[in-house]
Amino acid sequence: MQHCNFLLIGQGLAGSTLALCLVAQGQKVQVIDNLDTNSASRVAAGLFNPITGNQFVKTWQADVIFPALFNFYTKAEQTLQHRFFFPLPLYKPLDSIEKQNAWLAESSDPSYALYVDTQNPSDQYNQTVFNEFGGITLKQTGYLNVKEYVEATTRYLQAQSIFENSKFIENEVVIKDNKVHYRQYVADHLIFCGGYKDANSRLWSWLPFSPAKGDILFVDFEQGSYEHIINRGCWILPMAAGYYKVGSTYHWDEFNEIPTERARKELTEKLDKLSRLPYQIRQQVAGVRPSSSDRKPFIGQHPAYKQYWLFNGFGTKGVSLVPYYAQQFAAALVGKGAIEPIVNVARSYKKYGLSKSF
């Protein structure tokens, strides 16, 4: 039998980051994933942006999560010896006088100064973007190439012989002598990091997950280019490889990784209202975001089975949220901190019912 402190199930964005944090804490870790190439992490755009929505609201926890994400991913590139973190300014063209006024009101708040770039490329995009009302430029924005990050982490874990490529079978887990027994592994704790599929687990199905499917287009623009992320209605993301990603949709009525024609139509209609450039679609991909009903992560311990933990529910802001909360969770797991109540699974314990088949 192989003993470990923590057995992690799932090695997407959340599982990769938590594994790295626990290894950094000196813990013995084993990670299991079946390298599902269609997982949400492997098709995600990976955008991070501190100012969101039509009302230009500073994203939740921005002042703590953005320093954490820049620090974590920069160090992770050094640890993993691979490039996957790309800070990139974001240009948001406005579409009305009302939006101009709303932005002027919000941007007068001194706390926005960290995220607003005074160098505005509005004139640069007059020929390539519908830009009648000018726009704003944001900094501390960019993207994580999530697929490259996850794959680099897989190689790092494999080099240490702490990764197994296999499908996890939940019914094979047994608790014996206060330890988790799964096949050849004996662990002190088992942590679920399986994305939206954890909502179907017999252990976690009582939680108010609210997964959302999203489609993304890969496109080539003709007769022009974009140096910034462009965001209004949809976003245009210039990739280091030379093509662009366009996204994203939100659908709550189907949970699979199959791209749909309705999503393509929705994205092309939004893109046509944003970009003046002709384009060709080279690919379409889809994934399911592991969101929660209150849009806060699920982090913490099962109410009845203390060996089981969850690190999930990061939704559309996973790239921004995961580094900060993975470090907080790892510290809590080794007795060096606590999980914030607002993200702790304990906030939903009242929904747990022992009528479940355990």
C-alpha positions as CSV (number, residue, x, y, z in Angstrom):
1,M,0.0,0.0,0.0
2,Q,1.1,3.5,-0.7
3,H,0.5,6.1,2.0
4,C,-0.1,9.8,1.4
5,N,-1.3,12.8,3.4
6,F,-3.7,13.9,0.7
7,L,-5.3,12.0,-2.2
8,L,-6.6,14.6,-4.8
9,I,-9.2,13.6,-7.3
10,G,-9.1,15.7,-10.4
11,Q,-6.3,17.7,-11.9
12,G,-7.9,20.6,-13.7
13,L,-7.2,24.2,-12.7
14,A,-8.3,23.7,-9.1
15,G,-6.6,20.3,-8.5
16,S,-3.4,21.4,-10.2
17,T,-3.1,24.5,-8.1
18,L,-4.0,22.8,-4.8
19,A,-1.5,20.0,-5.5
20,L,1.3,22.5,-6.1
21,C,0.4,24.4,-2.9
22,L,0.3,21.2,-0.8
23,V,3.7,20.0,-2.2
24,A,5.1,23.4,-1.3
25,Q,3.8,22.8,2.2
26,G,5.9,19.6,2.3
27,Q,2.9,17.3,2.2
28,K,2.9,13.9,0.5
29,V,0.3,14.1,-2.2
30,Q,-1.1,11.7,-4.8
31,V,-3.2,13.0,-7.7
32,I,-5.6,10.9,-9.8
33,D,-7.2,12.1,-13.0
34,N,-8.1,10.4,-16.3
35,L,-6.8,13.3,-18.4
36,D,-10.1,14.2,-19.9
37,T,-9.2,16.4,-22.9
38,N,-12.7,17.9,-22.9
39,S,-12.7,19.1,-19.3
40,A,-13.6,22.7,-18.6
41,S,-10.1,23.5,-17.6
42,R,-8.6,22.2,-20.8
43,V,-10.8,24.3,-23.0
44,A,-11.2,27.4,-20.8
45,A,-10.2,30.8,-22.1
46,G,-8.5,31.6,-18.8
47,L,-9.2,35.3,-18.7
48,F,-8.7,37.4,-15.6
49,N,-10.2,40.9,-15.3
50,P,-10.7,42.9,-12.1
51,I,-13.5,45.2,-13.5
52,T,-16.5,43.3,-14.8
53,G,-20.1,43.8,-16.0
54,N,-22.0,46.7,-17.5
55,Q,-21.8,48.7,-14.3
56,F,-18.0,48.4,-14.1
57,V,-18.0,46.7,-10.8
58,K,-14.7,45.7,-9.2
59,T,-14.7,41.9,-8.9
60,W,-15.2,40.3,-5.6
61,Q,-12.0,40.1,-3.5
62,A,-10.1,41.9,-6.3
63,D,-7.6,43.6,-4.0
64,V,-6.5,40.3,-2.4
65,I,-6.9,37.8,-5.3
66,F,-5.1,39.8,-8.0
67,P,-1.8,40.2,-6.1
68,A,-2.0,36.5,-5.2
69,L,-2.7,35.3,-8.8
70,F,0.2,37.3,-10.3
71,N,2.6,36.1,-7.6
72,F,1.4,32.4,-7.9
73,Y,1.4,32.0,-11.6
74,T,4.7,33.8,-12.1
75,K,6.4,31.5,-9.6
76,A,4.6,28.4,-11.1
77,E,6.1,29.2,-14.5
78,Q,9.5,29.0,-12.8
79,T,8.7,25.8,-10.9
80,L,7.1,24.1,-13.9
81,Q,9.6,25.5,-16.4
82,H,7.0,26.5,-18.9
83,R,5.3,29.7,-20.1
84,F,1.5,29.9,-19.6
85,F,0.8,33.2,-17.9
86,F,0.2,36.2,-20.1
87,P,-0.7,39.6,-18.6
88,L,-2.3,41.6,-21.3
89,P,-4.2,45.0,-21.2
90,L,-8.0,44.9,-21.8
91,Y,-9.8,47.5,-23.9
92,K,-13.5,47.9,-23.3
93,P,-15.3,50.1,-26.0
94,L,-18.3,51.8,-24.6
95,D,-21.7,51.8,-26.4
96,S,-23.6,54.8,-25.1
97,I,-23.3,58.1,-23.3
98,E,-24.9,56.4,-20.3
99,K,-22.0,54.0,-20.1
100,Q,-19.5,56.8,-20.3
101,N,-21.2,58.5,-17.4
102,A,-21.4,55.3,-15.4
103,W,-17.7,54.7,-15.9
104,L,-16.8,58.3,-14.9
105,A,-18.7,57.8,-11.7
106,E,-17.1,54.5,-10.8
107,S,-13.6,55.4,-11.9
108,S,-13.6,58.4,-9.5
109,D,-13.2,55.9,-6.7
110,P,-9.5,55.9,-5.7
111,S,-9.6,52.1,-5.2
112,Y,-10.0,51.7,-9.0
113,A,-6.6,53.4,-9.7
114,L,-4.7,50.1,-9.5
115,Y,-6.8,48.7,-12.4
116,V,-7.2,51.6,-14.8
117,D,-4.6,52.3,-17.5
118,T,-4.3,56.0,-18.3
119,Q,-2.9,55.1,-21.7
120,N,-6.0,54.7,-23.8
121,P,-5.8,53.2,-27.3
122,S,-9.3,54.3,-28.3
123,D,-8.1,55.9,-31.6
124,Q,-6.0,52.8,-32.4
125,Y,-9.2,50.7,-32.7
126,N,-11.5,53.1,-34.6
127,Q,-11.0,51.1,-37.8
128,T,-11.3,47.6,-36.3
129,V,-13.9,48.0,-33.5
130,F,-17.3,49.7,-33.3
131,N,-16.0,52.4,-31.1
132,E,-18.2,55.5,-31.4
133,F,-18.2,56.4,-27.7
134,G,-14.5,55.6,-27.0
135,G,-13.6,53.2,-24.3
136,I,-11.5,52.4,-21.3
137,T,-8.3,50.4,-20.8
138,L,-7.8,48.1,-17.8
139,K,-4.6,46.7,-16.4
140,Q,-3.9,43.7,-14.2
141,T,-5.8,41.8,-16.9
142,G,-4.7,39.0,-19.2
143,Y,-5.1,35.2,-19.5
144,L,-3.7,32.0,-18.3
145,N,-3.3,29.3,-20.9
146,V,-5.1,26.8,-18.7
147,K,-4.4,23.8,-20.9
148,E,-0.7,24.5,-21.0
149,Y,-0.7,25.1,-17.2
150,V,-2.5,21.9,-16.4
151,E,-0.3,19.8,-18.8
152,A,2.8,21.3,-17.3
153,T,1.6,20.4,-13.8
154,T,0.8,16.9,-15.0
155,R,4.4,16.5,-16.2
156,Y,5.7,17.9,-12.9
157,L,3.6,15.5,-10.8
158,Q,4.6,12.6,-13.1
159,A,8.3,13.3,-12.6
160,Q,7.7,12.9,-8.9
161,S,5.7,9.7,-9.4
162,I,2.6,11.3,-7.7
163,F,0.2,11.3,-10.6
164,E,-2.0,8.4,-11.8
165,N,-3.8,8.6,-15.1
166,S,-7.0,6.6,-14.4
167,K,-10.7,7.0,-13.9
168,F,-11.7,7.5,-10.3
169,I,-14.4,5.1,-9.1
170,E,-16.1,6.6,-6.0
171,N,-17.7,3.3,-4.9
172,E,-14.3,1.8,-4.4
173,V,-13.4,4.2,-1.6
174,V,-13.5,2.8,1.9
175,I,-12.9,4.5,5.3
176,K,-11.0,2.1,7.6
177,D,-9.2,3.0,10.9
178,N,-9.9,6.7,10.1
179,K,-8.0,6.4,6.9
180,V,-9.1,6.6,3.2
181,H,-8.5,3.4,1.4
182,Y,-8.6,3.5,-2.4
183,R,-7.1,0.7,-4.4
184,Q,-3.3,0.7,-3.5
185,Y,-3.5,4.1,-1.7
186,V,-4.0,4.9,2.0
187,A,-4.6,8.5,2.6
188,D,-5.3,10.7,5.6
189,H,-7.6,12.8,3.5
190,L,-9.3,12.7,0.1
191,I,-10.0,16.0,-1.6
192,F,-12.5,16.2,-4.5
193,C,-11.4,18.7,-7.2
194,G,-13.4,17.2,-10.1
195,G,-15.2,20.2,-11.4
196,Y,-18.9,20.1,-12.2
197,K,-19.0,16.3,-12.1
198,D,-18.6,16.5,-8.3
199,A,-22.2,17.6,-8.3
200,N,-23.1,14.1,-9.2
201,S,-21.1,12.6,-6.3
202,R,-23.1,10.8,-3.7
203,L,-21.0,12.8,-1.2
204,W,-21.6,16.3,-2.6
205,S,-24.9,16.1,-4.5
206,W,-26.6,18.0,-1.7
207,L,-24.7,21.2,-2.4
208,P,-26.3,23.9,-4.5
209,F,-24.1,23.6,-7.6
210,S,-25.2,25.7,-10.6
211,P,-23.0,24.6,-13.5
212,A,-23.0,26.6,-16.7
213,K,-22.0,25.4,-20.1
214,G,-19.9,27.7,-22.2
215,D,-18.8,27.7,-25.9
216,I,-15.7,29.4,-27.3
217,L,-14.7,30.1,-30.9
218,F,-11.2,30.1,-32.3
219,V,-11.0,32.6,-35.1
220,D,-8.6,34.2,-37.6
221,F,-9.2,37.9,-38.4
222,E,-8.5,39.2,-41.8
223,Q,-7.3,42.7,-42.7
224,G,-6.4,43.7,-39.2
225,S,-5.4,42.6,-35.7
226,Y,-5.8,43.3,-32.0
227,E,-3.1,43.9,-29.4
228,H,-5.4,44.1,-26.4
229,I,-8.2,41.9,-25.1
230,I,-11.3,43.5,-26.5
231,N,-14.4,43.1,-24.3
232,R,-18.0,44.3,-24.9
233,G,-20.9,41.8,-25.1
234,C,-18.3,39.1,-25.9
235,W,-14.5,39.2,-25.6
236,I,-11.8,38.8,-28.2
237,L,-8.6,37.3,-26.8
238,P,-5.3,37.5,-28.8
239,M,-3.4,34.3,-28.2
240,A,0.4,34.0,-28.2
241,A,0.1,31.4,-31.0
242,G,-1.3,34.0,-33.4
243,Y,-5.0,33.2,-33.5
244,Y,-7.9,34.6,-31.4
245,K,-10.4,33.2,-29.0
246,V,-14.0,34.6,-28.8
247,G,-16.4,33.9,-26.0
248,S,-18.3,33.0,-24.2
249,T,-21.8,31.7,-23.8
250,Y,-23.7,30.7,-20.7
251,H,-26.3,27.9,-20.9
252,W,-27.8,26.2,-17.9
253,D,-30.0,23.6,-19.7
254,E,-27.3,21.1,-20.9
255,F,-24.2,19.8,-19.3
256,N,-21.8,18.3,-21.8
257,E,-18.7,19.2,-23.8
258,I,-20.4,19.2,-27.3
259,P,-20.3,22.5,-29.2
260,T,-23.7,23.7,-30.4
261,E,-25.0,25.7,-33.4
262,R,-27.0,28.0,-31.1
263,A,-23.9,28.9,-29.2
264,R,-22.0,29.6,-32.5
265,K,-24.9,31.8,-33.7
266,E,-25.0,33.7,-30.3
267,L,-21.2,34.3,-30.4
268,T,-21.0,35.4,-34.0
269,E,-23.9,37.8,-33.6
270,K,-22.1,39.4,-30.6
271,L,-18.8,39.4,-32.4
272,D,-20.4,41.2,-35.4
273,K,-21.5,44.0,-33.1
274,L,-18.0,44.4,-31.7
275,S,-15.5,43.8,-34.5
276,R,-15.4,45.5,-37.9
277,L,-13.0,42.9,-39.2
278,P,-14.0,39.9,-41.4
279,Y,-13.0,36.6,-39.8
280,Q,-12.9,32.8,-40.3
281,I,-13.8,30.3,-37.6
282,R,-11.2,27.6,-37.3
283,Q,-12.6,25.7,-34.3
284,Q,-15.4,25.7,-31.6
285,V,-15.0,24.1,-28.2
286,A,-17.3,23.7,-25.1
287,G,-16.9,23.0,-21.4
288,V,-19.0,23.1,-18.3
289,R,-18.1,25.6,-15.5
290,P,-18.4,24.3,-11.9
291,S,-20.3,27.2,-10.5
292,S,-22.3,27.5,-7.3
293,S,-25.7,29.1,-6.8
294,D,-24.3,31.9,-4.7
295,R,-21.2,32.3,-7.0
296,K,-18.8,31.5,-4.2
297,P,-16.4,28.5,-4.2
298,F,-17.1,25.4,-2.2
299,I,-14.1,24.7,0.1
300,G,-14.0,22.5,3.1
301,Q,-14.9,19.3,4.9
302,H,-17.9,17.0,4.5
303,P,-20.3,17.4,7.5
304,A,-20.4,13.6,8.3
305,Y,-17.3,12.1,6.8
306,K,-14.3,14.1,8.1
307,Q,-11.8,12.5,5.8
308,Y,-13.5,14.0,2.7
309,W,-12.9,17.5,1.5
310,L,-14.0,19.6,-1.5
311,F,-12.2,22.3,-3.5
312,N,-14.6,23.3,-6.2
313,G,-17.3,25.8,-7.5
314,F,-15.0,28.5,-8.8
315,G,-17.1,29.2,-11.9
316,T,-16.1,31.8,-14.5
317,K,-13.5,33.4,-12.2
318,G,-11.5,30.3,-11.5
319,V,-8.2,31.6,-12.8
320,S,-8.5,34.6,-10.5
321,L,-9.8,32.9,-7.4
322,V,-8.0,29.5,-7.3
323,P,-4.5,30.6,-6.4
324,Y,-5.6,32.7,-3.4
325,Y,-7.9,30.1,-2.1
326,A,-5.7,27.1,-2.9
327,Q,-3.0,28.7,-0.7
328,Q,-5.5,29.4,2.1
329,F,-6.9,25.9,1.9
330,A,-3.5,24.3,1.9
331,A,-2.5,26.3,5.0
332,A,-5.8,25.3,6.7
333,L,-5.3,21.6,5.9
334,V,-1.9,21.6,7.7
335,G,-3.1,23.6,10.7
336,K,-1.7,26.9,9.7
337,G,-4.8,28.9,9.0
338,A,-8.6,28.8,8.4
339,I,-11.0,28.7,5.5
340,E,-13.0,31.9,5.2
341,P,-16.7,31.3,6.2
342,I,-18.0,32.9,3.0
343,V,-16.4,30.1,0.9
344,N,-16.5,27.3,3.4
345,V,-18.7,24.3,2.6
346,A,-20.1,24.7,6.1
347,R,-22.3,27.6,4.9
348,S,-24.4,24.9,3.2
349,Y,-24.4,22.2,5.9
350,K,-28.1,22.8,6.6
351,K,-28.8,21.4,3.2
352,Y,-27.2,18.1,4.0
353,G,-29.6,15.3,4.7
354,L,-28.8,11.9,6.1
355,S,-31.5,10.4,3.9
356,K,-28.8,10.2,1.2
357,S,-27.5,6.7,0.4
358,F,-24.2,6.6,2.3
